[in-house]
Amino acid sequence: MFTGIIEALGRVLSSRKDGNNLELYIESPFTSELKVDQSVAHLGVCLTVTKIDKGGYYVTAIHETLERTNLGLLKTGDLLNLERCMKLQDRVDGHIVQGHVDMVAELSQIEEEKGSWRLTFTLQHPHEGLLTDKGSVTINGVSLTVVNPQSQTFSVAIIPYTWAHTQFQQAQAGDRVNIEFDILGKYVRNMLQQAGHI
């Protein structure tokens, strides 16, 4: 489990297709602290460290992961938002993030607002009540607050610190991003559906 508070920026050193899977070799500031079998969120996607080699480590994204996320678009040199799994004694500064991406969305607009940035995203499918104004959403692994959710669009506001310390500093309209809805909202919706209320 994660919090959506990005720990570091990593970089793709190489990528290699292996059947339907994609093996990524990642450079990160905390590689020396990692161990094999550890979970690390890459752009919000939970992947397992499979090998550590010199200044980098390897992870594998399987076909199911590639179908649901933007990892298949990565190329050598791309920056990644990285977060190691939470420790139970730590404060949860963001919200509970599983690293299980629900869908890919498109960054449709970037507006600079005199010291902050408003980003608007278009979803592939209606969010069916999983986004609420001032609720939480994870975008490329970053815990953010929802602004003005519509049927298939919503916005977030990015403060300067988050802009400078995440992949958002390179964001461009048209980018495809990983979206994970708040797990609490998903469970509530599921219970209401089973009870026949929606």
SULGIGI-V246160 format. One record per backbone hydrogen bond with DSSP energy under -1.0 kcal/mol. NH is the residue of the N-H (numbers start at 1). CO is the residue of the C=O. Records with the same first field share a line. If there is no record, write none. Layout:
# SULGIGI-V246160
NH: CO, CO
This chain:
# SULGIGI-V246160
2: 97
7: 82
8: 82
10: 80
11: 27
12: 78
13: 25
14: 25
16: 23
18: 21
21: 18
22: 61
23: 16
24: 59
25: 14
26: 57
27: 11
31: 28
33: 30
34: 31
37: 49
38: 35
40: 47
41: 83
42: 45
43: 81
45: 42
46: 99
47: 40
49: 38
50: 58
53: 56
56: 53
57: 26
58: 51
59: 24
61: 22
66: 62
67: 63
68: 64
69: 65
73: 70
74: 71
77: 12
78: 75
80: 10
82: 8
83: 41
85: 39
86: 1
90: 87
93: 91
95: 3
97: 2
102: 179
103: 179
105: 177
106: 122
107: 175
108: 120
109: 120
111: 118
113: 116
117: 158
118: 111
119: 156
120: 109
121: 154
122: 106
123: 152
127: 151
130: 127
134: 146
135: 132
137: 144
138: 180
139: 142
140: 178
142: 139
143: 4
144: 137
146: 135
147: 155
150: 153
154: 121
155: 147
156: 119
158: 117
163: 159
164: 160
165: 161
169: 166
170: 167
171: 168
174: 107
175: 172
177: 105
179: 103
180: 138
186: 182
187: 183
188: 184
189: 185
190: 186
191: 187
192: 188
193: 189
194: 190
195: 191
196: 193
197: 192
